[in-house]
Amino acid sequence: MIIMEDKCYWCLTRISRTHSNMSWICDYESSNCDNHPVKYNVNPVLSEDWAPHQTESEVHEIIKRYYYVIKSQKSGKYLREVGDNVVMISKKARSTSRKSAEKVLPHTGSIRRRVYDMIKSNNDYGYTDYELEAVLKSSHQTVSASRRSLVVDNYLVDSGKTRKNQNDNDCIVWITTDYSFGNGMLFADA
């Protein structure tokens, strides 16, 4: 087992982890950093009660992301790729919702990709959430959350058309945008 070691940027404590997907822990086996300002926490499913240890490179990446978020908001462009893992959760969400979000987060990129590719494959016709659920054999919550995150990131738009679902209710037909993210680079060293 390879152990990665570094120093916490905020509390200067020696930290380690065995895998890049795991949290950094200190010698006291704690992942909580008492000196960490919560605003530097990019994980959307963590509460504001605590924040993790971070390395200097992670803090620099957060600052770089923040710069590009502000830049993208001003230009109207999105930052995430279709296959990126994304969980959208309310700041007031309960701990059970946060735990569920943490559990599903590593799989959301592939779900987003499947939803996007399905709509793009038949963009002239488009798909409603109900139709996507049937074709992808996924739950309503999974499909609608993934589709919503793609709408927020400007990959999908309302076509202006509706179709009836099994309950004879009108449903929005979603199509892809013609928007392209250039060369696919998310960040460039400035």
C-alpha positions as CSV (number, residue, x, y, z in Angstrom):
1,M,0.0,0.0,0.0
2,I,1.4,3.4,-1.1
3,I,0.9,6.2,1.4
4,M,0.8,9.7,0.1
5,E,2.1,12.3,2.5
6,D,2.0,16.1,2.4
7,K,1.4,19.1,4.7
8,C,-2.0,20.8,5.3
9,Y,-1.9,24.3,3.9
10,W,-4.1,25.7,6.7
11,C,-2.8,24.1,9.9
12,L,0.7,23.0,8.7
13,T,0.1,19.5,10.1
14,R,1.6,16.5,8.4
15,I,-1.2,14.7,6.5
16,S,-1.5,11.4,4.6
17,R,-3.8,9.2,2.6
18,T,-3.7,5.9,0.8
19,H,-5.7,6.8,-2.3
20,S,-6.4,10.1,-4.1
21,N,-10.2,9.6,-3.6
22,M,-9.8,9.5,0.2
23,S,-9.6,12.5,2.6
24,W,-6.3,13.6,4.0
25,I,-5.9,12.6,7.7
26,C,-3.5,13.9,10.2
27,D,-1.4,11.9,12.7
28,Y,-4.4,12.0,15.1
29,E,-6.5,10.3,12.4
30,S,-8.7,13.3,11.9
31,S,-9.7,14.7,8.5
32,N,-11.0,17.9,10.1
33,C,-8.9,21.0,9.9
34,D,-9.6,23.5,12.6
35,N,-7.9,26.4,10.7
36,H,-9.6,25.8,7.3
37,P,-11.9,28.6,6.1
38,V,-15.1,26.9,4.8
39,K,-15.2,29.1,1.7
40,Y,-12.3,27.1,0.3
41,N,-14.3,23.9,0.4
42,V,-15.3,22.9,-3.2
43,N,-17.0,19.7,-2.3
44,P,-20.8,20.6,-2.6
45,V,-21.9,17.8,-0.2
46,L,-19.9,18.9,2.9
47,S,-21.6,20.8,5.7
48,E,-20.3,24.1,6.9
49,D,-19.6,22.7,10.3
50,W,-16.2,21.4,9.4
51,A,-13.7,21.5,6.5
52,P,-11.0,19.0,5.4
53,H,-7.3,19.2,5.4
54,Q,-5.9,20.5,2.1
55,T,-2.5,20.7,0.4
56,E,-1.1,23.8,-1.1
57,S,-1.8,22.5,-4.6
58,E,-5.4,21.8,-3.8
59,V,-5.9,25.4,-2.4
60,H,-4.3,26.8,-5.6
61,E,-6.6,24.7,-7.7
62,I,-9.6,26.0,-5.8
63,I,-8.5,29.6,-6.3
64,K,-8.0,28.8,-10.0
65,R,-11.4,27.3,-10.3
66,Y,-13.0,30.2,-8.5
67,Y,-11.4,32.6,-11.0
68,Y,-12.7,30.6,-13.9
69,V,-16.2,30.3,-12.4
70,I,-16.4,34.1,-12.1
71,K,-15.0,34.4,-15.6
72,S,-17.5,31.9,-17.0
73,Q,-20.4,33.6,-15.2
74,K,-19.6,36.9,-16.9
75,S,-19.3,35.3,-20.3
76,G,-22.2,32.9,-19.9
77,K,-20.1,29.8,-20.6
78,Y,-20.1,26.6,-18.5
79,L,-17.1,25.0,-16.8
80,R,-18.0,21.3,-16.4
81,E,-17.7,18.7,-19.1
82,V,-20.6,16.5,-19.8
83,G,-18.9,13.5,-18.1
84,D,-17.9,15.4,-14.9
85,N,-19.3,14.1,-11.6
86,V,-21.8,16.7,-10.4
87,V,-24.2,16.7,-7.4
88,M,-26.5,19.6,-6.9
89,I,-27.8,19.8,-3.3
90,S,-29.4,22.5,-1.2
91,K,-27.4,24.3,1.4
92,K,-30.2,23.4,3.8
93,A,-30.2,19.7,2.9
94,R,-30.4,17.2,5.8
95,S,-27.6,14.9,6.6
96,T,-29.3,11.9,5.0
97,S,-29.5,13.8,1.7
98,R,-25.9,14.8,2.0
99,K,-24.8,11.2,2.6
100,S,-26.8,10.1,-0.4
101,A,-25.2,12.7,-2.5
102,E,-21.7,11.6,-1.3
103,K,-22.6,8.0,-2.2
104,V,-23.8,8.8,-5.8
105,L,-21.3,11.5,-6.6
106,P,-18.6,9.2,-8.1
107,H,-21.2,7.8,-10.6
108,T,-22.9,11.0,-11.7
109,G,-20.5,11.7,-14.6
110,S,-21.4,8.4,-16.4
111,I,-25.1,9.0,-15.8
112,R,-24.8,12.6,-17.2
113,R,-23.0,11.2,-20.2
114,R,-25.7,8.6,-20.9
115,V,-28.5,11.2,-20.6
116,Y,-26.7,13.7,-22.9
117,D,-25.7,11.1,-25.5
118,M,-29.3,9.7,-25.6
119,I,-30.7,13.2,-26.2
120,K,-28.0,14.1,-28.7
121,S,-28.5,10.8,-30.7
122,N,-32.0,12.0,-31.5
123,N,-31.8,15.7,-31.2
124,D,-34.5,16.5,-33.8
125,Y,-37.0,14.6,-31.7
126,G,-35.6,15.2,-28.2
127,Y,-36.6,13.4,-25.1
128,T,-38.8,14.1,-22.0
129,D,-37.6,13.0,-18.6
130,Y,-40.2,10.2,-18.7
131,E,-38.9,8.9,-22.0
132,L,-35.3,9.0,-20.8
133,E,-36.3,7.0,-17.7
134,A,-37.8,4.3,-19.9
135,V,-35.0,4.2,-22.5
136,L,-32.2,4.3,-19.9
137,K,-34.0,2.1,-17.4
138,S,-33.3,4.5,-14.6
139,S,-35.3,6.1,-11.8
140,H,-37.0,9.4,-12.1
141,Q,-34.7,11.0,-9.5
142,T,-31.5,9.8,-11.3
143,V,-32.6,11.0,-14.7
144,S,-34.2,14.3,-13.7
145,A,-31.2,15.3,-11.5
146,S,-28.7,14.5,-14.3
147,R,-30.8,16.3,-16.9
148,R,-31.1,19.3,-14.6
149,S,-27.4,19.5,-14.0
150,L,-26.9,19.4,-17.8
151,V,-29.4,22.3,-18.2
152,V,-27.6,24.3,-15.6
153,D,-24.3,23.7,-17.5
154,N,-25.9,24.8,-20.8
155,Y,-25.7,21.4,-22.5
156,L,-29.5,21.0,-22.7
157,V,-32.3,23.4,-23.4
158,D,-36.1,23.3,-23.4
159,S,-37.1,22.8,-27.1
160,G,-40.3,24.7,-26.6
161,K,-42.3,21.5,-27.3
162,T,-44.1,19.2,-25.0
163,R,-45.3,15.6,-25.1
164,K,-47.7,13.7,-22.9
165,N,-46.5,11.2,-20.3
166,Q,-48.3,8.0,-19.1
167,N,-50.6,10.2,-16.9
168,D,-51.5,12.4,-19.8
169,N,-49.5,15.3,-18.4
170,D,-47.5,17.6,-20.6
171,C,-43.7,17.1,-20.3
172,I,-40.9,19.3,-21.6
173,V,-39.0,18.0,-24.6
174,W,-35.2,18.5,-24.0
175,I,-32.6,18.9,-26.8
176,T,-28.9,19.7,-26.8
177,T,-27.5,23.1,-27.4
178,D,-25.2,23.9,-30.2
179,Y,-22.8,25.3,-27.7
180,S,-19.2,24.0,-27.9
181,F,-16.5,24.4,-25.3
182,G,-13.7,24.9,-27.7
183,N,-10.8,22.5,-27.4
184,G,-12.1,20.8,-24.3
185,M,-9.6,22.3,-22.0
186,L,-11.1,23.2,-18.6
187,F,-8.1,25.1,-17.1
188,A,-5.1,26.6,-18.7
189,D,-2.0,27.7,-16.8
190,A,-2.0,31.5,-16.9
